[in-house]
Amino acid sequence: PMILDHLSRSEKYYNVHSSFRHAFDYVKQHNLAALSDGKYEVEGSDIYIILSHGHAADTPPQLENHRKYIDIQIALDGTFPLGWKAVDHCTDIATGYNDGNDVQHYNDRPEFTVNLTDGMFAIVFPEDAHAGLPPSTSVRKAVVKVAV
């Protein structure tokens, strides 16, 4: 079950997972928007952050889910749409689960899409197929990966 909220209320979710406090505190205490795109370790492979810029694109990515990691998708600057569908309701598997990349892709369409704006986050669990859809303008985003 995906969680949507704003970073200013992230402490409400510290008890959902033992690493959420550390992950959210790190995000709030560092100016991630000033860092270059790339991967940043917070707590080894248990918590790390992928920073990227998203741009308008013609082809939306496929829905995906992960088994080893929970994603905390964060809009740092700008707005990006995030598509969602329960994995249990996905019927069109595009690629089988890739253990090395911890990902499985689906051809299904999202059941709904939300727009994450500056400071908003979405927590997506292994049960959540999701896709960061192409934004209409440039966006700076962070994906915090938290080991299940």
C-alpha positions as CSV (number, residue, x, y, z in Angstrom):
1,P,0.0,0.0,0.0
2,M,1.7,3.2,-1.2
3,I,2.1,6.1,1.2
4,L,1.9,9.7,0.1
5,D,2.8,12.7,2.2
6,H,5.1,15.7,2.6
7,L,8.7,15.6,4.1
8,S,7.5,17.9,6.9
9,R,5.4,15.0,8.2
10,S,7.8,12.1,7.6
11,E,8.2,11.4,11.3
12,K,4.7,9.9,11.3
13,Y,6.2,7.0,9.3
14,Y,9.3,6.2,11.4
15,N,7.6,3.2,13.0
16,V,6.6,1.6,9.6
17,H,10.2,0.4,9.1
18,S,13.3,0.4,11.3
19,S,15.4,2.3,8.8
20,F,12.8,5.0,7.9
21,R,14.0,7.4,10.6
22,H,17.6,7.3,9.4
23,A,16.6,7.6,5.8
24,F,14.2,10.6,6.3
25,D,16.6,12.4,8.7
26,Y,19.4,12.1,6.2
27,V,17.2,13.6,3.4
28,K,16.1,16.5,5.6
29,Q,19.6,17.2,6.9
30,H,21.4,17.3,3.5
31,N,20.8,19.6,0.6
32,L,20.3,16.8,-2.0
33,A,19.2,19.2,-4.7
34,A,22.8,20.7,-4.7
35,L,24.4,17.3,-5.3
36,S,25.3,15.9,-8.7
37,D,23.2,13.1,-10.2
38,G,24.3,9.7,-9.0
39,K,24.2,7.1,-6.2
40,Y,25.0,8.1,-2.6
41,E,25.4,5.6,0.2
42,V,23.7,6.5,3.5
43,E,24.1,3.1,5.3
44,G,26.0,0.8,2.9
45,S,23.6,-1.2,0.8
46,D,20.8,-1.0,3.4
47,I,20.0,2.7,2.6
48,Y,21.2,4.6,-0.5
49,I,19.9,7.4,-2.6
50,I,19.8,7.8,-6.4
51,L,19.6,11.5,-7.5
52,S,18.5,12.3,-11.0
53,H,17.0,14.9,-13.3
54,G,13.9,13.9,-15.1
55,H,12.8,15.5,-18.4
56,A,9.8,15.4,-20.6
57,A,9.8,12.3,-22.8
58,D,7.6,10.7,-25.4
59,T,7.5,7.1,-23.9
60,P,6.5,6.5,-20.3
61,P,8.5,3.8,-18.5
62,Q,6.9,0.5,-17.6
63,L,5.5,-0.2,-14.2
64,E,8.0,-2.0,-12.0
65,N,8.3,-3.4,-8.5
66,H,11.2,-4.5,-6.3
67,R,11.5,-7.4,-3.8
68,K,14.6,-6.4,-1.9
69,Y,14.1,-2.6,-1.5
70,I,11.3,-0.2,-0.6
71,D,11.5,3.0,-2.7
72,I,10.9,6.5,-1.2
73,Q,10.4,8.6,-4.2
74,I,10.9,12.4,-3.5
75,A,10.3,15.5,-5.6
76,L,13.2,17.8,-4.7
77,D,12.5,20.5,-7.3
78,G,9.6,20.4,-9.7
79,T,6.7,18.0,-10.2
80,F,6.7,14.5,-11.5
81,P,3.8,12.0,-12.0
82,L,4.0,8.6,-10.3
83,G,1.9,5.8,-11.7
84,W,0.7,3.0,-9.4
85,K,-1.0,-0.3,-9.5
86,A,-1.1,-3.2,-7.0
87,V,1.2,-6.0,-8.1
88,D,-1.6,-8.5,-7.4
89,H,-3.6,-6.8,-10.1
90,C,-0.9,-6.7,-12.7
91,T,-1.6,-9.3,-15.4
92,D,0.9,-8.5,-18.2
93,I,4.4,-9.3,-17.1
94,A,6.9,-7.7,-19.5
95,T,10.1,-9.2,-17.9
96,G,10.5,-11.8,-15.2
97,Y,12.1,-10.8,-11.9
98,N,15.8,-9.9,-12.3
99,D,17.4,-10.6,-9.0
100,G,20.6,-8.7,-9.8
101,N,18.8,-5.5,-10.5
102,D,15.9,-6.2,-8.1
103,V,13.2,-5.4,-10.6
104,Q,10.3,-6.9,-12.5
105,H,8.5,-4.9,-15.2
106,Y,4.9,-4.9,-16.3
107,N,3.1,-3.8,-19.4
108,D,-0.1,-3.0,-17.4
109,R,-1.3,0.6,-17.3
110,P,-1.2,2.4,-13.9
111,E,-4.5,2.2,-12.0
112,F,-3.9,5.8,-10.9
113,T,-1.3,8.6,-11.1
114,V,-0.4,11.2,-8.5
115,N,1.7,14.3,-9.0
116,L,4.6,14.6,-6.5
117,T,5.4,18.3,-6.0
118,D,8.4,19.9,-4.2
119,G,8.9,18.1,-0.9
120,M,6.3,15.4,-1.4
121,F,7.2,11.8,-1.2
122,A,5.7,8.4,-2.0
123,I,6.8,5.2,-0.3
124,V,6.3,2.2,-2.5
125,F,6.6,-1.3,-1.1
126,P,7.3,-4.6,-2.9
127,E,3.5,-5.0,-3.3
128,D,3.3,-1.7,-5.3
129,A,4.0,-1.6,-9.1
130,H,5.0,1.9,-9.8
131,A,6.5,4.1,-12.5
132,G,8.0,7.6,-12.3
133,L,6.3,8.9,-15.4
134,P,7.9,11.6,-17.7
135,P,7.3,15.1,-16.2
136,S,6.0,17.9,-18.4
137,T,9.0,20.0,-17.4
138,S,12.4,19.4,-15.8
139,V,12.4,17.9,-12.3
140,R,15.0,17.0,-9.7
141,K,14.2,13.8,-7.8
142,A,15.6,11.4,-5.3
143,V,14.8,7.8,-4.9
144,V,15.8,6.5,-1.4
145,K,16.3,2.7,-1.5
146,V,15.7,1.1,1.9
147,A,16.4,-2.7,2.2
148,V,13.3,-4.7,3.1
